[in-house]
Amino acid sequence: MSVEIQTHYFRYGDDTYTKGALAADHFALASNLGGGSETVNGVVFGCSYSSSPDMYPGSRAVGGIIGMGTGPRSFIRQLGTRAKGRFSYCLVSPHHNGTSHLRFGSDIERIKNAQTTRLLSDPATLHYPLDLKDLSIDGRLLHLPPNTFAPGPDWSRGCVVDSGSWLTYLTGTAFDTLVESLEEHFRKYQSLVRVEGSEPLRLQLCYKKPRGFAAYPTIGFHFRGAVFRPKAANMFYIDEGSSKFCLFIKKRSQTLLGAVLQQNYRMVFDINKHKLTFAEEDCARD
């Protein structure tokens, strides 16, 4: 007797991929309702036997990825009414030993000093598109052309948020303008010397870091109704060992806000109301 095995193949926003067999099983999740756990029956998931070699190299190796996108087989969709269409995470910095928790529905507490922006709805993408308007450096807008972050017909452009990608990417016009503005900012410091980015990332904008240097500008992402201003540790790869720092962003056709950018921010997605709410938080205390 032959058994047909269903397979999966998925490519992520940073062009890494995974493929393998599909399976279904019961998932038991910790519950905040009286302690214990809650069982979700018949969850479809992938059992990967092949993935990109550079997906999570070295010490960044992980046991798997939970898909939280907009598709019908994403984990949040399979939870159904249990999750009330809401999920939240707060990503711990790799410099801490804390654990990041993925929370759903009523387990998500109200957050202080939060901002909210709208998630764009489009069946052409499984990601969460955002209406990004402009960028700024230390509060000064770059005045990018109005269509810089406009989505293409198949969402090959536009702006999405994706914690499955650890890097952040900017579309060409935005990236080039940001780099030019940062070069202008760093020229004020005569002790800074431009250097090449090293393998494997080959980041474009890098400088030799003088002892005690901390004059990193604040880069703002201006969305409809909200401004996201990540800390310097989220925006710059600071390598104390080689005394170097680099802008932790690369150029590509689609703007993608990755996991490092989101560290130490509470991110709350409401897929029913099409809203993203965020606020700065010490995620090690989650």
C-alpha positions as CSV (number, residue, x, y, z in Angstrom):
1,M,0.0,0.0,0.0
2,S,1.4,3.4,-0.9
3,V,0.8,6.5,1.2
4,E,0.7,9.9,-0.4
5,I,2.7,12.5,1.6
6,Q,1.7,16.1,1.3
7,T,4.6,18.5,1.1
8,H,5.2,22.2,1.6
9,Y,7.6,24.8,0.3
10,F,7.7,28.3,1.6
11,R,10.0,31.2,0.8
12,Y,10.3,34.0,3.4
13,G,10.7,37.7,3.0
14,D,14.5,37.6,3.2
15,D,14.6,35.0,0.5
16,T,15.4,32.1,2.8
17,Y,13.2,29.0,2.4
18,T,12.1,25.8,4.0
19,K,10.5,22.6,2.6
20,G,9.3,19.3,3.9
21,A,6.3,17.2,4.8
22,L,2.9,18.4,6.0
23,A,1.3,16.8,9.1
24,A,-1.5,17.4,11.6
25,D,-1.5,16.9,15.3
26,H,-2.9,18.2,18.6
27,F,-1.1,21.2,20.1
28,A,-1.1,21.9,23.9
29,L,-0.6,25.6,24.8
30,A,0.0,27.1,28.3
31,S,-3.2,28.9,29.3
32,N,-3.8,31.9,31.6
33,L,-7.3,30.7,32.3
34,G,-7.0,28.7,35.6
35,G,-3.4,27.5,34.8
36,G,-2.6,24.3,33.0
37,S,-2.9,24.1,29.2
38,E,-5.4,24.3,26.4
39,T,-5.4,21.8,23.6
40,V,-6.0,22.8,19.9
41,N,-6.9,19.8,17.8
42,G,-5.9,19.1,14.2
43,V,-3.3,21.8,13.8
44,V,-1.6,21.5,10.3
45,F,2.1,22.1,10.4
46,G,5.2,21.5,8.4
47,C,8.0,19.0,9.3
48,S,11.0,20.5,7.5
49,Y,13.8,18.4,6.0
50,S,15.5,21.1,4.1
51,S,16.0,24.9,4.5
52,S,18.4,27.7,3.5
53,P,21.9,27.1,5.0
54,D,22.1,30.8,6.1
55,M,18.6,30.9,7.5
56,Y,19.7,30.7,11.2
57,P,23.5,30.0,11.2
58,G,25.6,29.1,14.2
59,S,24.3,30.1,17.6
60,R,21.2,31.5,16.0
61,A,19.9,28.0,15.2
62,V,16.2,27.5,16.1
63,G,13.9,24.5,16.2
64,G,11.3,25.9,13.9
65,I,9.2,28.9,12.8
66,I,5.5,29.4,13.7
67,G,3.7,31.0,10.7
68,M,1.6,33.9,11.9
69,G,0.7,35.4,8.5
70,T,-2.7,36.1,6.9
71,G,-3.1,32.8,5.1
72,P,-5.7,30.2,6.1
73,R,-3.1,27.7,7.4
74,S,-1.3,30.2,9.6
75,F,-1.2,29.4,13.3
76,I,-3.3,32.4,14.3
77,R,-6.0,31.4,11.8
78,Q,-6.0,27.8,13.0
79,L,-6.6,28.9,16.6
80,G,-9.9,30.3,15.4
81,T,-12.0,32.2,18.0
82,R,-9.7,31.2,20.9
83,A,-7.3,33.9,19.8
84,K,-9.9,36.6,19.1
85,G,-7.9,37.5,16.1
86,R,-5.1,38.9,18.2
87,F,-1.5,37.9,18.8
88,S,1.5,39.6,20.5
89,Y,5.2,39.2,20.9
90,C,8.0,41.1,22.6
91,L,11.4,40.1,21.2
92,V,14.3,39.9,23.7
93,S,17.6,41.3,22.7
94,P,20.2,38.5,22.0
95,H,22.4,40.1,24.7
96,H,19.9,38.9,27.4
97,N,19.1,35.3,28.4
98,G,15.4,36.0,28.7
99,T,12.6,34.2,26.7
100,S,10.2,35.8,24.3
101,H,6.6,34.8,24.7
102,L,3.9,34.6,22.0
103,R,0.6,35.6,23.4
104,F,-3.0,35.3,22.1
105,G,-6.4,36.8,22.8
106,S,-7.2,37.7,26.4
107,D,-3.6,36.9,27.5
108,I,-2.5,40.2,25.9
109,E,-2.5,43.0,28.4
110,R,-3.2,46.6,27.7
111,I,0.1,48.4,27.0
112,K,1.1,51.9,28.0
113,N,2.2,54.7,25.7
114,A,1.2,52.7,22.7
115,Q,0.8,53.9,19.1
116,T,-1.5,52.3,16.5
117,T,-1.3,52.2,12.7
118,R,-3.5,50.4,10.2
119,L,-2.5,47.1,8.6
120,L,-3.3,47.2,4.9
121,S,-5.6,44.4,3.7
122,D,-4.6,42.7,0.4
123,P,-5.2,39.0,-0.6
124,A,-2.1,39.2,-2.8
125,T,0.3,38.9,0.3
126,L,0.5,36.6,3.3
127,H,2.5,39.2,5.2
128,Y,1.3,42.2,7.2
129,P,1.5,45.3,4.9
130,L,1.9,48.8,6.5
131,D,1.3,52.3,5.2
132,L,4.8,53.7,5.5
133,K,4.9,57.4,4.5
134,D,8.4,58.6,5.1
135,L,11.7,58.2,7.2
136,S,13.4,60.7,9.4
137,I,16.8,61.3,11.1
138,D,16.7,63.0,14.5
139,G,13.2,64.2,13.7
140,R,14.1,65.6,10.2
141,L,12.0,64.1,7.5
142,L,13.8,62.8,4.4
143,H,10.8,63.8,2.2
144,L,10.9,60.7,0.1
145,P,8.7,60.7,-3.0
146,P,5.1,59.8,-2.2
147,N,5.1,56.5,-4.0
148,T,8.4,55.2,-2.5
149,F,6.6,52.6,-0.4
150,A,3.6,52.0,-2.7
151,P,2.8,48.3,-3.2
152,G,3.2,46.6,-6.6
153,P,0.5,44.5,-8.1
154,D,1.7,41.4,-6.4
155,W,3.2,43.1,-3.3
156,S,6.7,42.7,-4.7
157,R,7.2,46.3,-3.4
158,G,5.4,48.1,-0.5
159,C,6.3,47.7,3.2
160,V,5.7,44.6,5.4
161,V,6.5,43.7,8.9
162,D,8.0,40.2,9.3
163,S,9.6,38.8,12.5
164,G,10.7,35.7,10.5
165,S,13.4,37.9,8.8
166,W,16.1,39.1,11.2
167,L,17.4,41.8,8.9
168,T,15.5,45.0,7.8
169,Y,15.4,45.9,4.1
170,L,14.6,49.2,2.4
171,T,13.6,49.8,-1.2
172,G,16.3,51.4,-3.4
173,T,15.3,55.1,-3.3
174,A,14.6,55.0,0.5
175,F,17.9,53.2,1.2
176,D,20.1,55.4,-0.9
177,T,18.5,58.6,0.6
178,L,18.9,57.3,4.1
179,V,22.5,56.3,3.6
180,E,23.3,59.8,2.1
181,S,21.7,61.5,5.1
182,L,23.6,59.3,7.6
183,E,26.9,60.0,5.8
184,E,26.1,63.7,6.3
185,H,25.4,63.1,10.0
186,F,28.6,61.1,10.6
187,R,30.8,63.6,8.7
188,K,30.4,65.8,11.8
189,Y,32.7,63.4,13.7
190,Q,36.2,63.6,12.4
191,S,37.3,60.6,14.4
192,L,35.0,58.3,12.3
193,V,36.7,56.4,9.4
194,R,34.5,54.6,6.8
195,V,35.3,50.9,6.4
196,E,34.0,48.0,4.4
197,G,31.3,45.7,5.7
198,S,32.5,42.2,6.4
199,E,31.1,38.8,5.5
200,P,28.6,37.3,5.5
201,L,26.3,40.3,5.6
202,R,28.3,42.8,3.7
203,L,26.5,45.7,5.2
204,Q,27.0,48.9,3.1
205,L,27.4,51.7,5.6
206,C,30.2,50.9,8.2
207,Y,32.6,52.9,10.3
208,K,35.5,52.2,12.6
209,K,34.2,52.9,16.1
210,P,36.3,55.1,18.3
211,R,36.3,54.2,22.0
212,G,33.3,55.6,23.8
213,F,31.5,56.7,20.6
214,A,27.7,56.8,21.0
215,A,26.5,59.6,18.7
216,Y,24.0,57.4,16.8
217,P,21.1,59.3,15.3
218,T,17.5,58.3,15.9
219,I,15.9,56.9,12.7
220,G,12.1,57.2,12.5
221,F,9.6,55.2,10.4
222,H,6.6,57.4,9.8
223,F,3.4,55.4,9.3
224,R,-0.1,56.5,9.0
225,G,-1.0,57.7,12.5
226,A,2.2,56.5,14.2
227,V,6.0,56.9,14.3
228,F,8.3,54.0,15.1
229,R,11.7,55.2,16.5
230,P,13.9,52.1,17.3
231,K,16.9,52.4,19.6
232,A,20.4,52.5,18.2
233,A,21.0,48.9,19.1
234,N,18.1,48.0,16.7
235,M,19.3,50.1,13.9
236,F,23.1,49.6,14.0
237,Y,25.2,46.5,14.2
238,I,27.7,47.5,16.9
239,D,30.7,45.1,17.0
240,E,32.8,46.0,20.1
241,G,35.3,43.2,19.3
242,S,36.4,44.7,15.9
243,S,35.6,48.3,17.0
244,K,33.1,48.8,14.1
245,F,29.5,49.7,13.6
246,C,27.3,49.3,10.6
247,L,23.8,50.4,9.5
248,F,21.8,47.1,10.1
249,I,19.7,47.6,6.9
250,K,20.2,46.3,3.4
251,K,18.7,47.3,0.0
252,R,16.1,45.3,-2.0
253,S,12.9,45.9,-4.0
254,Q,10.5,45.5,-1.0
255,T,10.7,47.3,2.3
256,L,10.7,44.7,5.1
257,L,10.9,45.5,8.9
258,G,12.7,42.5,10.5
259,A,13.1,41.0,13.9
260,V,16.2,43.0,15.1
261,L,14.4,46.2,14.4
262,Q,11.5,45.1,16.6
263,Q,13.5,44.0,19.7
264,N,12.3,45.4,23.0
265,Y,9.1,46.6,21.5
266,R,5.7,45.1,22.3
267,M,4.0,44.3,19.0
268,V,0.2,43.6,19.0
269,F,-1.5,42.5,15.8
270,D,-5.3,42.6,15.5
271,I,-6.1,40.8,12.3
272,N,-9.8,41.3,12.6
273,K,-9.6,45.1,13.0
274,H,-6.5,45.4,10.8
275,K,-4.4,47.2,13.4
276,L,-0.8,47.0,14.6
277,T,-0.2,48.5,18.1
278,F,3.3,48.9,19.4
279,A,5.2,50.4,22.4
280,E,8.7,50.3,23.8
281,E,9.1,47.6,26.5
282,D,11.8,45.7,28.4
283,C,11.1,42.3,26.8
284,A,13.3,40.5,29.2
285,R,10.5,41.2,31.8
286,D,7.7,39.6,29.7
